[in-house]
Amino acid sequence: MPSHSVPRPEYPRPQFVRRDWLNLNGPWQFETDRGDSGLERGLLTRELGGEILVPFPPESELSGIGDTDFLEAVWYRRVLSLPADWAGRRVLLHFGAVDHDTTVWADGVEVARHRGGFTPFSADLGDIAGSGQDVVITVRARDPRSGPQARGKQAIKYANHDCNYTRVTGIWQTVWLEPVHETHLRRPRITPDLAGSAFHLELPLSGALPGHRVRAVLSDGDGEVSRAEARADLDLAPRLHLPVPEDRRREWGPDDPHLYGLRLELTDAQGVVVDSVESYAGLRAVGLRGKAVTLNGRPVFQRLVLDQGWYPDGLMTAPTDEALVRDIELAMEAGFNGARLHQKVFEERFLYHADRLGYLVWGEFGDWGCETGGSSGNNQQPDASFVAQWLEAVERDYSHPSIVGWCPLNETYQKLHDRITVLDDVTRAMFLATKALDATRPVIDASGYAHRVLETDIYDSHSYEQDPETFRKLMSGLDRGEPFVNAYENGAAYSQPYRGQPYFVSEFGGIWWNPEAAAELSGEDRTVSWGYGERVRNEDEFHARFSGLTGVLLEDPAMFGYCYTQLTDVFQEENGIYRFDRSTKLDVERIRAAQSRPAAIEEQDGR
């Protein structure tokens, strides 16, 4: 494979930045292990037979492999030379995401295990690796075909089909090293307090030593805004309060995505800084008022787009950081003010760009993969790993101001009956765990269906009805407390009844349009081209349908938002505003104009 500069070279954790770090993206030794027999065959102790370009998954073109068959297990190997100036510090090995069950060895010693394809984990290399020394890192990722597993949109058949795409196995986000002192800062929780004009910080520590202190300094373009410090030898997670004076107060939102700088420091008994981290924060509040979801006390109609986060050449891995930015810019150019980050925990740099661009997003999870094919009343079997992975995602992303809500599950289609099932238990566990971890944002128990938690903060539905007038009739009961609710195919209920919560249609549209498709394409082969409902015949018909469908929801004074399917085509799913390669497909100005019409829920609030 030809030599490469380091791919995806940017710092992968922009809300918790240390100065010293080493990016491990680039060529690694690689070997496919289709029978998952590699440990018995000695892959842990020998050189591997091939090469891959990390962080791109082996199914992708950018990896240099491009193997799209089922990969039961894969192995990686790389020899690292640790910088000499890291002497005296512990070395942490970080993985942004590896799909799906991962074991990591350093010089043949197991240092980490992790289950889940969407969330980060780390390994403390401890006494194995010293400064200036070489250490051999070996990674095995297992990705079994069967059993409950949070897969998101990865196809469980050999070929892509419907709205399921090429699988991703192994490393698909940045791998990197950083040195830390024995006692160091861990990921902070930054909570904005708009009513009190302040930020509240929780600063978890790796340990407590006598005389240690934590310090936080908040700043803006004019310099320091406030600072606070506290003892760090008592509490496992010291708390700090950072007030924002009235003359330095700027609310974060789509019109002014202002971010304050935040420096965090840990000092020893002599006042020497032993750990220093750069971060940022946005001052904003998310609330519920009647049928409205408010931002900073005002209803903001959420014109969201469904973003799958897939790329033709990198699959779930964006080819460049600029590609992440471009997806947000494309959505905003089309008139959307945010997105559902669908069936995937997006890499953290996407959230960083959403933070700085004022783009509203719902944090979601790639929960598809728990369908067992059992009876219709017990066909969804998510296990405990779904809860564990989701908590890792919420903990990672808690401090990002762009996230305005949490959605742990999507379209968990199972009939409601009088027995409590695994789906009921897991849905409630994920809802309550989210509420316990974050009391500042609304949580929807499951998008579309099945709503199993009576007290869910948000209620929604999915409808791909293509005729605007029929769509209007379906949506006409919301003001009477009788919204459209997804039902099982014979009319049986999926969900607990609606109880007056804020409501939106979180998937609609999906208008099927491929201007290059042959006129005779029937759509029966759903591996070639498909979308929802009857395909439009020309672009004018597309815009008429888009305008009609969005108008139904914008004009409803009880509707707080919508989410249109979708931002781009993805492989055979040809219902995007843009093509899969992000090139122009439609007159974007007409899309923007249709969405720029006033929303009734904002107008009745006097906006």
N, C-alpha and C positions, 0 to 999 in steps of 0.2 A: 504494500500500500504506500502511496507517495507520502512524503513528509508534509506535515501540516503545522501551521501556527496553532497556538492553543485555542480551541473553539470555546465559545461562551466564556470569555475571559473575565467578565465583570464580577464584582463581589456579589455572592448569591444571597446575602442576608442583609439587605440595605437598612433595616430598622434596628440593627444590632451589630455595628461595624467596629472591628478591631483593626489596628494598623498592620500588625504582622499576620500574614497568612500565605498559603501556597496553594495555587490552583492545580489540581491533579487531572484536569481534563486533558485529552490528547490520546495518543496511542497506548493501549494496554494489550497484553497478551490475552487471547480469548479462545475458548473452545466450547462447542455445543455438546451437551450431555443428554441426548434424547431419552436414554433409559434411566437417567438419574442414578447412575452407577459410578459416578466419577470418584467418589471418596474411596470406594473399594478398588478402583483401577489406578489409584495413586495420583490423581490430578492435584491433590493438595501439595505434593512434594516435588513435582517436576515442572519443567517448562511447558507452556501450553502451545498448541499447534498452529494457532492463527493470531490475527490481530484485529482490533476494533478501535474505532474512534469514539471515545467517551466524551460527552454524555449521551450520545445518540444510541437508541436501542437497536439490537441486531436486526430487527425486521425492517429498519429504515434504510433508505438509500445513503443518507449522510454517515451512517456508521461504517460504511465500506463492506457490509455483509449482505443486507437485503434478503434475508431468509425469512419468508412469511409463513412457513409451515409451523406447526405446533412445536414449541421448544419446552420440553418438560423441565429442563434445568440448563443453566449456562454458568461458565466459570470465567473469572477474570484474574489476572496476575500482573503485578507491577512492583518493581524494585524502587524504593524511595531513598533518596539521600536527604537527610534532615539538615537544615542550615546550621552552621556552627554557632551563630549568634542566638540560637534558641536555648543555649545551655542554661540549666537550672530551672527550666519550666517543663510542665507536663504538656504532651502533645495530644490534641484531640483530632480524630479523623471523622469528618462529617460527610454524610450522604444526603443529598437533597431528596431523592426518592429512588427506590429500587423495587421493581415488581417481580416477585411478590413476597416470598419467604426467603429471607437473606441470612446467611452466616458469613462472618468476617473473621479471618485469621491474620495475625501478625507474626511472622517467623514461625508459622505452624501452630501458634497458640490462639485458641478461640478468644476473641475480644468483644464480639457483639452478635446478637441474634435479633431479628426484627421481622414481624409479620405486617404486611400491608404495602400496597404499591403506590400510595399517594403521599405519604408523610415522611418527614425527615427522622434520622436517628444518628447517633454518634458513638464512637468507640474511643475510650481512653487507652492510649497505647502504653501508659504507665511506665514500668521499668523496662519494657521490651525495647523501646526506641530511645536512644540518647542522641544528643546533638552531634552532628558530623558523622553519624553512623548510617549504614544502610539497613533497611528493613524491608522484608518481602511481605506485601499485602496480597492476600488471596480472598476472593469473594465468590461465593456460590449463591445463585438466585434460582429458586424453584418456582415454577409457574404451572401448577397442575391443571389439567383440563376439566376435572370434575370436582364436585363438592361446592358448598357455599363459599363464595369468594367475591369480594368487592372488586369488580372488573370495570365498572363504568361502561363505556361504549365499545369495548373490545369484543370482537365476534367470537362466539363459541362454536361456530361452524368453521370449516376450512376457509371459505371465501367470504369476503365482505358481502353484506346483504342488508336490505332495508336501512335502518339507521344504526347499524353496527359496522365497526371499522377494523382495519388491520390491527392485530394484536401488538402489544408492547411487552417485552420481557427484559428483566435485568435493569441495569443502571440507565436512567433516563433524565436525571438532573445532575447538576454539578457535584463533583467529589472534591474535597478540599481539606487542608490541614490548618490548624492554628495552635500556637503555643499559649498556655495560660499558667499563671502561678497556682500553687497548691490551693490557695484560697482565692476565689475569683467570683465575679458576677455571673449569674445565670440570667436567662431571658426575663426581662422586666415585663410587668403588666402596667400599661399606661392608660388611665381612665380619664377622659375629659369630663369636666364638671362645668357645663356652660352656665347653669344657674348660679353657681358659686364663683364663676370666672377664675377657674383654677384647673390644675391637673393633679391627680392623685397617682402616686407611683408605689408599686410593690416591687422590691428588689431582692429576689431570691439569691442566696449565696451558697457556695459549695461547702462552706463551713464558717465557724466563728472563732476568731482569735482575739485575745485581750488587746484592747487599744485600737482595734480597727474601726474605721468609720466609713460611711457612704456619703457621697455628695452628688447633687444634681444641679445643673445650671441650665436654665431655659433662656433661649435667645431668639431674636428676630433680626431683620436687616439693620436695625439701629443699635444692635449690641445686646448686652445682658438684660433680660426682663426680670428674672428673679432667680434665687438659689435657695437650697435647703440642704441640711445635712443631719445625720443621726448616727448614734452608736451602731456598730455592726458586730458587736460581740454579745448580743443578747438574743435577738429574734432571728429565726431562720430566714425571714423575709422582712427586713426593715421597711417601713412606710414613710414616704415623704410627701409633703404638700407644697405645690408650687403655684402661688397666686399670680394672676395676670391682671395688672392694673388696667383701669378703664381706658386710659389713653394708649395702651399697647394691645388692646383686645381686638382680634380679628377672627370672625367665625368662619370655619371651614365649610365650604359648600360648592356646588357646581359653578356658581358665578365667581367665587373667590376661593380657590382651593389652597388657602394659606397654610403653610406648615412651619411650626416653630422648630428651631434647632434644639437638641437636648444632648448634653454631655453628662455621662455618668462615670463616677470615679469611686474606687475603693482605695483607701489609704491605710497604711500600717500604723503601729504605735508611734513611730517617729514622724508621721505625716507624709511619708513617701508614697507616691501613687504606685500601687501594685497591679491595678487593672483600670483601664480607661476604655470607654465605649462611646461611640457617636450614634445618636438616634434622632428621632423627630416625632412630632405629635401634632394632631389637628384638633382644634377646639370646636366641638359640635355635639349636638344632642339628637337622638332619635326617640320619637314618642308616638303614642297612639291617642287619637282624639276622635271619638265616635267612629265613623267609617274611614277616617283619614289616618295615614302614616305621615307623621310630621318630621321635618328636618329643621332643627333650630326653632321649633315652635310654630312652623308654618307648613301647611300641606304642600308637598312637592309631588306632582303626578309622576310616577315612575314609568318612563318610556323606555322599557328594557328590551334588550335583544338577547336571544339564546346564543351563547358562545360556547362551542364545543372544545375549542382550544386544540385543534388538530392541524397539521401542516403536511403538504404533499411529500416533502423530502425528509422531515424529521419526526412525523407522526405526532406523538404527544409532546415532543421536545421542539420548542421554537428554534429555528436555525440560527437566529441572532437575537440579541436584546432589542434591536431596532424593530424586529418583527412583532414583538410584544407591544411596543409603542404604537406601531402602525395599526394593529387590530383595534385599539382604543380609538385612535384618530379616525379610522374608517367608520366606526359606529357613530361617533359624534358628528361626522360630516353628514351622515344620513339622518340625523335628528334624534338619535337615541341619547339618553343621559345616563345610561347604565346597562348592566347585563346580569343575567343569571349565568354564573360560571358553571356550566352544566356537566354533570356526571364526571367530574374531575376536580381534584384539589389543585388549582393552578399554582405554578411556581411563584415564590414570594416576590420576585421582581415584577411580575404583572401587577400585583397589589401595590407595590411602590409606585409604579407609573399611574395607576388609578388614583392613588392618594394625591399625587402632585398635579394631576390633570382634572381633578374634581369629578371623577367617574364613579357613579353609585353601583355597588355590586352586592349580590347575595352570595355568601360563602356556602358552598354545597359540597356534596360528597359523591363519589362514584359508586353508588350502592348496588347498581345492577349486577346481578350474579348470584342472587339468593333464590332464584326460581328453581324448584326441585322437580317440577312436573307432577307433583302429587295431586291430591284432590283439590278442587277449587276453593275449599274452605281452609286449606292448610298447605297451600302450594309455595308460600314464601317462607324460607328458613334461614334468615340472617343469624349468624352466631355471635358470640361475645367479641370476636375480633372486629366486627363492625363498630361496636361501641368504643373499643379501645382506639381504633384508627381515627374515628371521628373526634374524640377528645384530643388526640395529638394535633389534629388540624385546627380545632378551635383555639387550643393553647398557643399554637404557632402564630395565629393570625389575629388574636384578640385586639392588639393595639393599632390596627390599621383603620384610619377614619373612613376610608371608602366603603368598608363593609357596613351595610345598613340592616342586615338580617341574616339569619342562619336557616339552612334547609338541609337536614341530615338525610332525608329519604325522598325518592321520586318514583311515582307511579308503582307503588307496591300493590299491585292488583290482586286482591284476595277478598272473597265474599265475607261480609260481616255476619256472624251468627252468635249463638248464645254460649259458645265455649271460648275461653281465653287461649290464644295460640302463641307460638313463638314470635310471630310478627307483632302481636299486641305487646308482648313483654319488651321486645327490642325497641319498638317504636317509642314506648313510654320511657324506657331507659335512656334513649338518645335525646328525647325531648327534655327530661328532667336533668340529665347531666349537662346539657347545654345551658339550661336556665341557671343551674348551680354555678357553672363556670363563668357565665356572663349574664348579669341582670340588666344590662344596659341596652340590649337589642331585642327586637321581636324574633320569635322562633316559630316556624311553621313545622308541624310534626311530619308531614309528608306532602310534597307538591303533587297536585292533581288528585291523587288517591293513593292509598286509603287513609283518610283522616280517622285515626283510632284514639286520639287524645281529645277529650271534650273541651279542655281548657286551652287548646292551641291558640297562640296569639293571633294568628292569621289563618284565614280560610281561602281556598282557591279552587280552581278547576282548570282543566285542559279541554279545549274544543277546537277541532280542525274543520268545523263547518265552513264551507267556502262561499256560500251565498250570503251577502251582507244582510238581506232582509230576514232570511231564516235565522241567521246569527242574532239579529236584533230581538227576535221573538224568544230565542233561547235565553237571552240575557235580561229579559224584561222584568223579571220578578225580584231583582235585588232590593229595590226600594220598599218592597213589601216584606222583606225578610225571607224571600223564597228564591235564592239565587240558583243558577244552573249548577248542578252537582253531578259529577261523573258517577254512573251506575254500571253495575255488571250487565253483561250482554242480554240477560233475560229480565232486567229491571231490578234485580236484587241489589241491595245496598253494599257499597264498598266501605262507606264512611259513617261515623257518628253524625248526627244532625247538626246543621248550622245553628250557631247560637248568637249571631249578630256581630261577629268579629269583622274587622276590616277585611275586604275581599278584593281579589283581582284575578284576572284570567292569566295565569302564569305560563301558558303555552297556547298560541293560536296562530292562524295564518298558514305558514309552511307552504306557501304558494309554489306549485311545481312549474318551473320555467327553465328551459334550456334552449336558447335561441338557435343553437347549432344542431339540435337533435333532429333526426329525420322525421318528416311529418308522419310517416307510417309507424313510428315507434309506439308500440301498444302499451308499454309500461308493465307488461306481465313479467318480464325478466327483471326482478327487483335488485339484481346485482349490477345492472347496467345503468338504469335511470329510474328514479321514482321520486315522488313527493306526495303531498296530501290531496286527496280529492281529484277532481277533473283538472287536467293541465290546461293552463290558459293558452289561447291560440296566438297571441301577439303581445307586445309589450304594453300597448294601451290597455288591453284587457287586464294585464297584471296590475297596472296603476289604479284602475277603476276598482278592482277587487281590494287592493291594499287600502286605498282611501276609505272604501265603504266599511271594511272590517274595523279599522282603527277608529273611524268616526263613531261607531256604535259604543265603543268603550270610553273614548274621550268625552262623549256627550252625557255619560251616566254620572250624576252627581254623587252616587254612592260607591263609585269605582275608584280605588286609589292608584291604579296603575295597570300595566299589562306587560307581557313579554312576548315579542314576536319571534317566531321560528323561521329563519335563523340568520346569523351574520354572514356566513359563507356557505357555499356548497361544500360538502365533505364526501369525497369519493363519489359514489353513486347517488347520494342524497342531494338532489339538485333543486333546493328550495331556498338558497341563500340570496341575500341582497347583493353579494359579491361572488365571484367565482372562487374556487378552491385556492387558486394561486393568488387571490386577493386583487385580481384585475377587475376592471369595470364590466358590469353585466347589465346594469339598468341605469336610467337617468336618475342619479342620486338626488338631484335637486327636487325632483317631483316626490321622491320618498320623504325628503326633509320637509317639504311644504305640507304634505299630508299630516305629518306629526307635529307641525308647529302650530296647528289650530289650538285654541284655548281648551283647557280641560275644565269640565264643569265643577269638579271638586275643589279646584283652585279658585275659580271665579266666585263661588259662593262664599269663599273665605275672604273675598275682597282683594285678591291678588290681581 
